[in-house]
Amino acid sequence: MKEYRIGTRFDLLCETYMKNILLLASFCVLFAFQSNAQSQTLPSVQVKNLDGQPLDFVTVADSGKITVVSFWATWCAPCIKELEAIHEHYADWQKKYNLKLVAVSIDDARNSKKVKPKVLGYGWEYDIILDENSDLARAMNVNNPPMTFIVDRSGKVVWSHQGYTPGAEEELEKQIAMISSGGQQK
């Protein structure tokens, strides 16, 4: 006959119950985030191009093209690494998938003067947008850069990813390829 300490079965039952509750809550949050990302369109927010000219952000996605939107800042080392990694593949991706990349700097007005020299120094051929007041970042729920979105040919945000680790551009290309072929993103 087995002996049980008082509370052992109860503790085990509570622990299992709590794990199930946390797992269910995680799935709900993940599903809600994915559903929101898939139904979101680009917001109508005033931003500036690299020359300081105002424009409405909703106009940056070309109809019929896949658009990658990458939020970055001059002070963000992972952002620079991500944009450099994408730069190595960008010309091929443009031809292969008919896409464009829009790099949105969230540097404030004081630091935005550093954006153009940084872009020219790296030789990036992306469309560069200045979001000096972070109005666009707030509208797209960007908390910390780097954050990347893919907008499909119909103008819907269909994928998002926060952060950068080496090789993340490979996952980005997988998502682009899937969207390009008409498949569902993961």
Backbone as JSON, one array per atom type, in Angstrom:
{
  "sequence": "MKEYRIGTRFDLLCETYMKNILLLASFCVLFAFQSNAQSQTLPSVQVKNLDGQPLDFVTVADSGKITVVSFWATWCAPCIKELEAIHEHYADWQKKYNLKLVAVSIDDARNSKKVKPKVLGYGWEYDIILDENSDLARAMNVNNPPMTFIVDRSGKVVWSHQGYTPGAEEELEKQIAMISSGGQQK",
  "N": [[0.83, -1.18, 0.0], [0.58, 2.16, -0.9], [1.93, 5.11, 0.49], [0.83, 8.38, 0.94], [1.72, 11.73, 1.23], [0.04, 14.29, 2.97], [-1.62, 16.53, 0.99], [-0.04, 16.18, -1.25], [-1.2, 14.93, -3.53], [-3.13, 16.85, -4.01], [-1.52, 19.12, -4.46], [-0.22, 18.3, -6.83], [-2.41, 18.06, -8.54], [-3.28, 20.75, -8.61], [-1.01, 21.95, -9.72], [-0.94, 20.76, -12.29], [-3.4, 21.67, -13.27], [-2.92, 24.47, -13.3], [-0.83, 24.61, -15.17], [-2.2, 23.78, -17.46], [-4.07, 25.85, -17.7], [-2.34, 28.06, -18.14], [-1.18, 27.26, -20.56], [-3.42, 27.21, -22.25], [-4.14, 29.94, -22.11], [-1.87, 31.07, -23.31], [-2.09, 30.07, -25.95], [-4.47, 31.35, -26.67], [-3.72, 34.08, -26.62], [-1.7, 34.07, -28.57], [-3.21, 33.26, -30.83], [-5.02, 35.39, -31.0], [-3.24, 37.49, -31.54], [-2.16, 36.67, -34.03], [-4.5, 36.59, -35.56], [-5.2, 39.28, -35.51], [-2.98, 40.42, -36.83], [-3.33, 39.32, -39.34], [-5.62, 40.49, -40.3], [-5.18, 43.14, -40.42], [-4.74, 46.27, -42.02], [-2.58, 48.6, -43.71], [-2.02, 51.54, -41.82], [-3.38, 54.87, -42.09], [-1.26, 57.24, -41.74], [0.58, 60.18, -41.15], [3.83, 60.54, -42.27], [7.35, 61.01, -43.03], [9.39, 61.18, -45.99], [12.79, 60.24, -46.87], [13.89, 62.65, -47.62], [12.52, 64.45, -46.12], [10.0, 65.13, -46.92], [6.49, 65.23, -46.46], [4.24, 62.41, -46.29], [1.51, 60.12, -46.73], [1.4, 57.15, -45.01], [-0.08, 54.93, -45.85], [0.09, 54.91, -48.56], [2.49, 53.76, -49.33], [2.67, 51.03, -49.91], [2.72, 49.21, -52.81], [0.15, 48.41, -55.01], [-0.41, 45.11, -55.94], [2.15, 44.3, -55.41], [4.29, 42.6, -53.11], [5.01, 43.87, -49.97], [7.55, 44.52, -47.71], [7.79, 45.69, -44.5], [9.93, 47.23, -42.39], [10.67, 48.14, -39.18], [13.01, 50.22, -37.66], [15.96, 51.65, -36.06], [18.59, 54.08, -35.82], [20.23, 53.7, -33.61], [19.92, 51.08, -32.96], [21.39, 48.11, -32.83], [20.66, 45.35, -33.54], [18.73, 45.96, -35.46], [20.17, 47.15, -37.54], [21.79, 45.01, -38.26], [19.82, 43.24, -39.19], [18.74, 44.66, -41.41], [21.03, 44.83, -42.98], [21.51, 42.09, -43.46], [19.23, 41.47, -44.96], [19.71, 43.15, -47.09], [21.69, 41.84, -48.52], [20.24, 39.97, -49.94], [18.29, 41.36, -51.23], [18.11, 42.38, -53.96], [17.78, 40.01, -55.43], [15.39, 39.08, -54.28], [13.63, 41.08, -55.08], [13.42, 40.64, -57.84], [12.64, 37.93, -57.91], [10.3, 37.73, -56.31], [8.81, 40.01, -56.78], [8.81, 42.32, -54.99], [8.98, 44.98, -52.54], [10.9, 46.8, -50.13], [10.26, 48.64, -47.27], [11.81, 50.66, -45.1], [11.31, 51.77, -41.96], [12.27, 54.33, -40.02], [12.4, 54.87, -36.59], [13.64, 56.84, -35.26], [13.79, 59.76, -33.24], [12.97, 63.28, -33.78], [15.28, 64.7, -33.17], [17.33, 62.82, -33.57], [16.88, 61.96, -36.16], [18.33, 63.14, -38.15], [20.55, 61.6, -38.46], [19.85, 59.45, -39.94], [19.84, 59.54, -42.86], [22.69, 59.73, -43.55], [23.48, 57.23, -42.5], [21.98, 55.39, -44.02], [22.94, 55.98, -46.62], [25.61, 55.35, -46.22], [25.55, 52.57, -45.84], [24.53, 51.85, -48.23], [21.92, 51.14, -48.77], [19.06, 50.38, -50.67], [16.45, 50.67, -50.12], [13.06, 51.91, -49.67], [12.96, 54.61, -47.61], [11.51, 55.67, -44.64], [10.6, 58.2, -42.34], [9.59, 58.17, -39.08], [9.19, 60.17, -36.96], [7.73, 60.94, -34.66], [6.79, 58.57, -33.77], [4.2, 57.87, -34.42], [3.27, 56.15, -36.41], [4.48, 53.77, -35.6], [3.1, 53.34, -33.18], [0.51, 53.02, -34.22], [0.8, 50.63, -35.53], [1.34, 48.9, -33.52], [4.03, 48.6, -32.66], [6.45, 47.97, -30.41], [9.18, 47.65, -29.74], [12.05, 47.98, -31.76], [14.02, 45.68, -33.75], [11.18, 45.33, -35.87], [9.27, 43.52, -38.09], [7.08, 43.43, -40.85], [4.98, 41.77, -43.22], [3.28, 42.74, -46.05], [0.66, 41.78, -48.05], [-0.2, 41.4, -51.59], [-2.69, 42.56, -51.78], [-2.73, 44.5, -49.9], [-2.99, 43.81, -47.22], [-1.77, 43.22, -43.94], [-0.01, 40.42, -43.34], [1.84, 38.96, -41.94], [4.05, 39.08, -39.17], [6.98, 39.87, -37.26], [9.02, 40.11, -34.42], [12.17, 41.35, -33.38], [15.58, 40.21, -34.01], [17.64, 37.63, -35.11], [20.64, 36.08, -36.24], [20.16, 34.67, -39.43], [17.44, 34.96, -39.51], [16.48, 36.19, -41.74], [16.17, 34.16, -43.55], [13.87, 32.82, -42.7], [12.12, 34.92, -43.14], [12.26, 35.06, -45.94], [11.11, 32.57, -46.55], [8.47, 33.02, -45.73], [7.79, 35.12, -47.46], [8.01, 33.8, -49.92], [5.98, 31.9, -49.65], [3.71, 33.54, -49.5], [3.93, 34.82, -51.92], [3.44, 32.71, -53.67], [0.83, 32.32, -53.24], [0.14, 30.84, -51.07], [-0.61, 30.04, -47.6], [0.62, 31.94, -44.85], [2.81, 31.13, -42.12]],
  "CA": [[0.0, 0.0, 0.0], [1.36, 3.39, -1.01], [1.64, 6.19, 1.42], [0.82, 9.72, 0.35], [1.75, 12.82, 2.2], [-1.13, 15.15, 2.85], [-1.43, 17.66, 0.09], [0.75, 15.83, -2.43], [-2.12, 14.77, -4.66], [-3.75, 18.14, -4.24], [-0.51, 19.97, -5.08], [-0.02, 17.82, -8.18], [-3.61, 18.43, -9.28], [-3.24, 22.2, -8.81], [0.08, 22.26, -10.66], [-1.39, 20.35, -13.62], [-4.46, 22.59, -13.64], [-2.32, 25.76, -13.61], [-0.11, 24.47, -16.43], [-3.2, 23.76, -18.54], [-4.62, 27.2, -17.81], [-1.32, 28.89, -18.77], [-1.05, 26.82, -21.94], [-4.61, 27.7, -22.94], [-4.03, 31.39, -22.21], [-0.84, 31.35, -24.32], [-2.67, 29.84, -27.26], [-5.46, 32.4, -26.95], [-2.99, 35.31, -26.93], [-1.05, 33.86, -29.87], [-4.25, 33.26, -31.86], [-5.54, 36.76, -31.11], [-2.23, 38.3, -32.22], [-2.1, 36.26, -35.42], [-5.74, 37.02, -36.22], [-5.12, 40.72, -35.68], [-1.98, 40.72, -37.86], [-3.82, 38.9, -40.64], [-6.73, 41.31, -40.76], [-4.77, 44.53, -40.36], [-4.26, 46.94, -43.22], [-1.67, 49.68, -43.34], [-2.75, 52.7, -41.31], [-3.21, 56.18, -42.72], [-0.52, 58.05, -40.77], [1.52, 61.09, -41.79], [5.25, 60.3, -42.02], [8.18, 61.76, -43.98], [10.37, 60.38, -46.73], [14.16, 60.52, -46.46], [14.17, 64.07, -47.89], [11.72, 65.26, -45.22], [8.69, 65.45, -47.51], [5.41, 64.46, -45.82], [3.42, 61.5, -47.09], [0.61, 59.23, -45.99], [2.04, 55.83, -45.05], [-0.91, 53.95, -46.55], [0.43, 54.95, -49.99], [3.8, 53.17, -49.62], [2.53, 49.68, -50.45], [2.27, 49.22, -54.2], [-0.84, 47.39, -55.33], [0.13, 44.04, -56.77], [3.48, 43.94, -54.93], [4.47, 42.27, -51.7], [5.79, 44.92, -49.32], [8.1, 44.22, -46.4], [7.94, 46.92, -43.71], [10.86, 46.96, -41.29], [10.87, 49.25, -38.25], [14.39, 50.2, -37.2], [16.48, 52.92, -35.54], [20.05, 54.17, -36.01], [20.88, 53.25, -32.39], [19.52, 49.69, -32.71], [22.33, 47.2, -33.51], [19.98, 44.25, -34.25], [18.03, 46.51, -36.63], [21.17, 47.34, -38.59], [22.17, 43.66, -38.7], [18.72, 42.7, -39.98], [18.67, 45.35, -42.7], [22.23, 44.41, -43.74], [21.28, 40.72, -43.92], [18.22, 41.54, -46.03], [20.35, 43.85, -48.21], [22.43, 40.83, -49.3], [19.29, 39.2, -50.74], [17.21, 42.23, -51.7], [18.01, 42.43, -55.43], [17.2, 38.74, -55.86], [14.0, 39.02, -53.83], [12.85, 41.99, -55.91], [13.16, 39.95, -59.11], [11.99, 36.63, -57.69], [8.98, 37.83, -55.66], [8.18, 41.3, -57.08], [8.54, 42.96, -53.71], [9.78, 46.14, -52.15], [11.08, 46.92, -48.69], [10.13, 49.99, -46.71], [12.47, 50.7, -43.79], [10.72, 52.88, -41.2], [13.1, 54.75, -38.89], [11.65, 55.45, -35.47], [14.47, 57.85, -34.6], [13.05, 60.99, -32.99], [13.35, 64.43, -34.61], [16.66, 65.07, -32.85], [18.25, 61.82, -34.13], [16.55, 61.57, -37.53], [19.36, 63.66, -39.07], [21.56, 60.54, -38.6], [19.3, 58.37, -40.78], [20.3, 59.6, -44.25], [24.08, 59.29, -43.67], [23.58, 55.79, -42.23], [21.42, 54.7, -45.19], [23.88, 56.16, -47.72], [26.83, 54.63, -45.85], [25.33, 51.14, -46.06], [24.12, 51.63, -49.62], [20.59, 50.52, -48.82], [18.21, 50.9, -51.73], [15.08, 50.56, -49.65], [12.33, 53.14, -49.43], [13.19, 54.98, -46.21], [10.45, 56.51, -44.07], [10.91, 58.74, -41.01], [8.44, 58.21, -38.16], [9.85, 60.9, -35.87], [6.89, 60.98, -33.46], [6.36, 57.19, -33.52], [2.76, 57.71, -34.64], [3.09, 54.92, -37.2], [4.85, 52.64, -34.73], [1.97, 53.1, -32.28], [-0.63, 52.54, -35.01], [1.06, 49.24, -35.92], [1.68, 48.18, -32.3], [5.46, 48.31, -32.59], [6.98, 48.4, -29.12], [10.64, 47.71, -29.82], [12.59, 47.52, -33.04], [13.41, 45.63, -35.07], [9.91, 44.64, -36.06], [9.08, 43.38, -39.52], [5.75, 43.03, -41.32], [4.81, 41.53, -44.65], [1.98, 43.19, -46.56], [0.42, 41.04, -49.29], [-0.5, 42.2, -52.79], [-3.96, 43.27, -51.63], [-2.58, 45.54, -48.89], [-3.23, 43.31, -45.87], [-0.62, 42.77, -43.18], [-0.26, 38.99, -43.19], [2.86, 38.32, -41.11], [4.9, 40.01, -38.41], [8.01, 39.25, -36.44], [9.78, 41.08, -33.65], [13.52, 40.94, -33.03], [16.42, 39.67, -35.08], [18.75, 36.73, -34.84], [21.23, 35.7, -37.53], [19.4, 33.65, -40.15], [16.01, 35.29, -39.53], [16.12, 36.57, -43.11], [15.76, 32.93, -44.23], [12.45, 32.64, -42.36], [11.42, 35.99, -43.85], [12.12, 34.66, -47.34], [10.12, 31.48, -46.61], [7.15, 33.63, -45.64], [7.58, 35.86, -48.7], [7.8, 32.8, -50.99], [4.66, 31.31, -49.45], [2.72, 34.57, -49.85], [4.09, 35.03, -53.37], [2.84, 31.6, -54.39], [-0.59, 32.26, -52.9], [-0.06, 29.97, -49.91], [-0.86, 30.67, -46.3], [1.81, 32.15, -44.04], [2.83, 30.4, -40.83]],
  "C": [[0.88, 1.25, 0.0], [0.94, 4.4, 0.03], [1.73, 7.51, 0.68], [0.89, 10.74, 1.46], [0.51, 13.67, 1.96], [-0.78, 16.31, 1.93], [-0.69, 17.3, -1.18], [-0.14, 15.69, -3.65], [-2.77, 16.11, -5.01], [-2.78, 19.09, -4.94], [-0.29, 19.58, -6.54], [-1.21, 18.21, -9.07], [-3.62, 19.93, -9.58], [-2.17, 22.58, -9.83], [-0.33, 21.91, -12.09], [-2.46, 21.31, -14.13], [-3.89, 23.94, -14.05], [-1.54, 25.7, -14.93], [-1.08, 24.48, -17.61], [-3.81, 25.14, -18.77], [-3.61, 28.12, -18.53], [-1.14, 28.53, -20.24], [-2.22, 27.34, -22.77], [-4.55, 29.21, -23.13], [-2.99, 31.78, -23.26], [-1.37, 31.16, -25.72], [-3.67, 30.93, -27.63], [-4.77, 33.71, -27.34], [-2.34, 35.19, -28.31], [-2.08, 33.92, -31.0], [-4.8, 34.66, -32.08], [-4.54, 37.64, -31.85], [-2.17, 37.96, -33.69], [-3.35, 36.71, -36.18], [-5.71, 38.52, -36.48], [-4.15, 41.07, -36.79], [-2.53, 40.38, -39.24], [-4.93, 39.78, -41.16], [-6.38, 42.79, -40.83], [-4.38, 45.05, -41.74], [-3.31, 48.05, -42.77], [-2.46, 50.91, -42.89], [-2.45, 53.97, -42.13], [-2.59, 57.12, -41.68], [0.46, 58.92, -41.55], [2.94, 60.78, -41.32], [6.03, 61.15, -43.02], [9.06, 60.79, -44.76], [11.77, 60.83, -46.29], [14.55, 61.98, -46.67], [13.32, 65.0, -47.03], [10.36, 65.66, -45.76], [7.6, 64.61, -46.85], [4.69, 63.54, -46.81], [2.56, 60.66, -46.17], [1.15, 57.82, -46.13], [1.23, 54.81, -45.83], [-0.56, 53.88, -48.04], [1.74, 54.23, -50.33], [3.73, 51.76, -50.2], [1.98, 49.77, -51.87], [1.27, 48.09, -54.42], [-0.22, 46.36, -56.26], [1.54, 43.61, -56.38], [3.41, 43.51, -53.48], [5.38, 43.35, -51.13], [6.25, 44.43, -47.95], [8.32, 45.56, -45.71], [8.79, 46.57, -42.51], [11.04, 48.21, -40.45], [12.27, 49.12, -37.66], [14.75, 51.55, -36.6], [18.0, 52.91, -35.69], [20.81, 53.64, -34.81], [20.66, 51.77, -32.1], [20.42, 48.73, -33.5], [21.63, 46.02, -34.19], [19.23, 44.72, -35.5], [18.99, 46.64, -37.81], [21.59, 45.98, -39.14], [21.09, 43.05, -39.58], [18.66, 43.34, -41.36], [19.88, 45.03, -43.58], [22.05, 43.0, -44.28], [20.28, 40.68, -45.06], [18.85, 42.16, -47.28], [21.1, 42.86, -49.13], [21.52, 40.07, -50.26], [18.3, 40.06, -51.52], [17.04, 42.25, -53.21], [17.38, 41.16, -55.97], [15.72, 38.65, -55.49], [13.12, 39.93, -54.69], [12.47, 41.31, -57.23], [12.29, 38.72, -58.9], [10.55, 36.76, -57.2], [8.23, 39.13, -55.98], [7.8, 42.02, -55.79], [9.37, 44.22, -53.55], [9.87, 46.15, -50.63], [11.01, 48.38, -48.3], [10.72, 49.93, -45.31], [12.0, 51.96, -43.06], [11.61, 53.19, -39.99], [12.21, 55.36, -37.82], [12.52, 56.41, -34.65], [13.65, 59.12, -34.41], [13.61, 62.14, -33.83], [14.81, 64.83, -34.38], [17.66, 64.12, -33.51], [17.99, 61.49, -35.59], [17.56, 62.12, -38.55], [20.48, 62.63, -39.3], [21.12, 59.45, -39.58], [19.89, 58.39, -42.18], [21.77, 59.21, -44.4], [24.25, 57.79, -43.44], [23.1, 55.0, -43.44], [22.39, 54.78, -46.37], [25.17, 55.38, -47.47], [26.72, 53.13, -46.1], [24.92, 50.83, -47.5], [22.78, 50.95, -49.77], [19.76, 51.18, -49.9], [16.73, 50.75, -51.39], [14.39, 51.92, -49.7], [12.49, 53.43, -47.94], [12.13, 55.97, -45.77], [10.9, 56.95, -42.69], [9.61, 58.84, -40.21], [8.91, 58.88, -36.87], [9.04, 60.96, -34.58], [6.37, 59.61, -33.05], [4.86, 56.99, -33.66], [2.47, 56.42, -35.41], [3.41, 53.7, -36.36], [3.71, 52.32, -33.76], [0.78, 52.51, -33.03], [-0.46, 51.08, -35.4], [1.51, 48.38, -34.74], [3.13, 47.72, -32.25], [5.97, 48.87, -31.27], [8.49, 48.61, -29.17], [11.1, 47.26, -31.19], [13.66, 46.46, -32.79], [12.09, 44.88, -35.05], [9.6, 44.68, -37.55], [7.69, 42.87, -39.83], [5.83, 42.69, -42.79], [3.39, 41.93, -45.01], [1.78, 42.49, -47.91], [0.02, 41.98, -50.43], [-1.81, 42.97, -52.68], [-3.91, 44.33, -50.53], [-2.86, 45.11, -47.47], [-1.93, 42.87, -45.21], [-0.87, 41.31, -42.83], [0.77, 38.27, -42.33], [3.63, 39.39, -40.38], [5.87, 39.22, -37.55], [8.77, 40.34, -35.7], [11.14, 40.51, -33.3], [14.29, 40.46, -34.24], [17.48, 38.76, -34.49], [19.34, 36.35, -36.19], [20.47, 34.53, -38.16], [17.91, 33.94, -40.22], [15.55, 35.7, -40.91], [15.7, 35.34, -43.93], [14.28, 32.63, -43.95], [11.61, 33.7, -43.07], [11.22, 35.59, -45.3], [11.12, 33.51, -47.49], [8.7, 32.04, -46.6], [6.81, 34.39, -46.93], [7.25, 34.89, -49.83], [6.4, 32.2, -50.88], [3.56, 32.3, -49.87], [2.74, 34.81, -51.36], [3.38, 33.95, -54.2], [1.34, 31.44, -54.08], [-0.9, 31.37, -51.72], [-0.31, 30.76, -48.66], [0.45, 30.82, -45.55], [1.67, 31.39, -42.76], [2.95, 31.38, -39.71]]
}
